[in-house]
Amino acid sequence: MSDPSAKPRKKNRDRLIGEVLDGRYEIEGRLGKGGMAVVYKALDRSFGRAVAIKVLRTDVAKDPIAAKRLIREARAAGQLHHPNIITMHDVGTADGMVYIVMEVLVGCELSDLMEELGPIDVLRSLDIARQVASGLAVAHRAGIVHRDIKPENLFLIDTESGADYIKMLDFSNITLMH
């Protein structure tokens, strides 16, 4: 039974929500959290468009190697232009935080779909693999090897037609070939 005289607990509020990052990006809410970073939905005030912003988690941000990996991810993916690779818009540092700005995606990770539906049929799997291979070919021509292709890093975009449309995410674990 709870103690009526006890003070109510404060909700664990994310300090970035409602803030304006780097004088430009108005943080609206959290989209997700990964091993190294938190991804937020924000409004890019300069262009009046919704964006996703990936910021190193506070417990990871103290590691200079993690910051270098995030910047490397943005620069690597930022030079790639392909419909199956997430589009990077910006990279920066503000208030001691390293961040990357990218397009907002609507849909779900392939891993979530697989968890919900179970095994994906062969024809659908081949179509997804074709899209991933097409994006990887562009990355390889640019000298980038994405070393972490897995269902959690493949995002299935919601389309009006219902056709599968994949975007590759998370270029933090790459090898540069030149």
C-alpha positions in Angstrom: 0.0 0.0 0.0 1.3 3.5 -0.8 2.0 6.1 1.8 -0.3 9.1 1.2 2.2 11.5 2.9 5.0 10.5 0.5 6.0 13.0 -2.1 5.0 12.1 -5.6 7.8 10.9 -7.8 8.9 13.2 -10.7 8.6 11.6 -14.1 11.9 10.9 -15.7 11.8 13.7 -18.2 14.2 14.0 -21.0 16.0 17.3 -20.6 16.3 17.9 -24.4 12.6 17.7 -25.2 11.4 21.2 -25.6 14.9 22.6 -26.1 16.3 24.2 -29.2 19.6 22.5 -30.2 22.3 24.7 -31.8 19.8 27.5 -32.2 18.1 25.7 -35.0 16.6 22.3 -34.1 13.5 22.3 -31.8 13.4 18.9 -30.0 9.8 17.6 -30.0 10.1 14.1 -28.6 12.0 10.9 -28.5 11.9 8.4 -31.4 14.2 5.7 -30.0 17.3 4.8 -28.1 20.1 2.6 -29.1 23.4 1.3 -27.7 25.2 4.6 -28.1 22.6 7.3 -28.9 19.1 8.6 -28.5 17.1 9.7 -31.6 14.7 12.6 -31.4 12.1 14.1 -33.7 12.7 17.8 -34.1 11.7 20.7 -36.2 14.5 22.3 -38.3 13.6 25.9 -38.0 15.7 26.9 -41.0 13.7 24.8 -43.4 10.5 24.3 -41.5 10.8 20.5 -41.8 10.7 17.5 -39.5 14.0 15.8 -38.9 15.5 13.1 -36.8 18.4 14.0 -34.5 20.8 11.4 -33.2 22.6 12.5 -30.0 25.1 10.5 -28.0 23.6 9.2 -24.7 25.0 11.1 -21.7 26.6 8.0 -20.3 28.5 7.5 -23.6 29.2 11.1 -24.5 32.2 11.2 -22.2 34.0 8.8 -24.5 35.9 10.7 -27.2 35.9 7.6 -29.4 32.1 7.4 -29.3 31.9 11.0 -30.5 34.3 10.3 -33.3 32.3 7.3 -34.4 29.1 9.4 -34.5 30.8 12.1 -36.6 32.3 9.4 -38.8 28.8 7.9 -39.3 27.4 11.2 -40.4 30.2 12.0 -42.8 30.2 8.5 -44.3 26.4 8.3 -44.8 26.3 11.9 -45.8 28.3 11.3 -48.9 26.0 8.5 -50.0 22.9 9.3 -52.1 20.7 6.3 -52.6 17.0 5.7 -52.1 17.7 2.8 -49.7 20.2 4.7 -47.5 19.1 7.2 -44.9 19.7 10.8 -45.9 21.9 12.9 -43.6 21.3 16.6 -43.4 23.8 18.0 -40.9 26.3 17.1 -38.2 27.4 19.4 -35.3 28.3 19.9 -31.7 26.3 22.0 -29.3 26.6 22.4 -25.5 29.2 19.6 -25.5 26.9 17.2 -27.4 27.7 15.7 -30.8 24.7 15.2 -33.0 23.7 14.2 -36.5 20.6 15.3 -38.3 18.8 13.0 -40.8 15.5 12.5 -42.5 12.6 11.3 -40.4 11.3 7.8 -41.3 7.8 6.6 -40.8 7.4 2.8 -40.4 9.2 0.2 -38.3 12.5 -1.6 -38.0 12.5 -4.9 -40.0 13.2 -6.7 -36.7 9.9 -5.4 -35.3 8.0 -6.7 -38.3 9.8 -10.1 -38.0 8.9 -10.3 -34.3 5.3 -9.5 -35.1 4.8 -11.7 -38.2 7.5 -14.4 -37.8 9.5 -15.6 -40.8 9.1 -13.5 -43.9 8.2 -15.3 -47.1 10.9 -16.0 -49.7 9.8 -13.5 -52.4 9.4 -10.7 -49.9 12.8 -11.5 -48.4 14.4 -11.4 -51.9 12.9 -8.0 -52.6 14.3 -6.7 -49.3 17.7 -8.2 -49.9 17.7 -6.7 -53.4 17.1 -3.2 -52.0 19.8 -3.7 -49.3 22.3 -5.0 -51.9 21.6 -2.0 -54.1 22.4 0.4 -51.3 25.4 -1.5 -50.2 26.8 -1.4 -53.8 26.7 2.4 -53.7 28.4 2.4 -50.3 31.1 0.0 -51.5 31.7 2.2 -54.6 32.3 5.1 -52.2 34.8 2.9 -50.2 32.4 2.3 -47.2 31.7 -1.1 -45.8 28.7 -1.2 -43.5 29.7 -3.8 -40.9 26.4 -4.0 -39.0 23.6 -5.0 -41.5 20.9 -6.6 -39.4 17.1 -6.3 -39.1 17.5 -3.6 -36.4 19.4 -1.4 -38.9 16.9 -1.9 -41.7 13.9 0.3 -41.6 10.7 -0.6 -43.5 9.1 2.6 -44.7 5.3 2.9 -44.7 4.2 3.4 -48.3 0.8 4.1 -49.7 0.9 1.1 -52.0 2.0 -1.2 -49.1 5.1 -2.2 -51.1 8.2 -2.9 -49.1 10.7 0.0 -49.1 13.8 -0.3 -47.0 16.3 2.3 -45.7 19.6 1.2 -44.2 20.5 2.9 -40.9 23.3 3.2 -38.5 26.6 3.8 -40.3 28.5 3.9 -37.0 30.2 0.5 -37.5 31.9 0.9 -40.9 35.2 0.3 -42.5 36.6 2.9 -44.9 38.4 1.1 -47.8 40.6 4.0 -48.8 
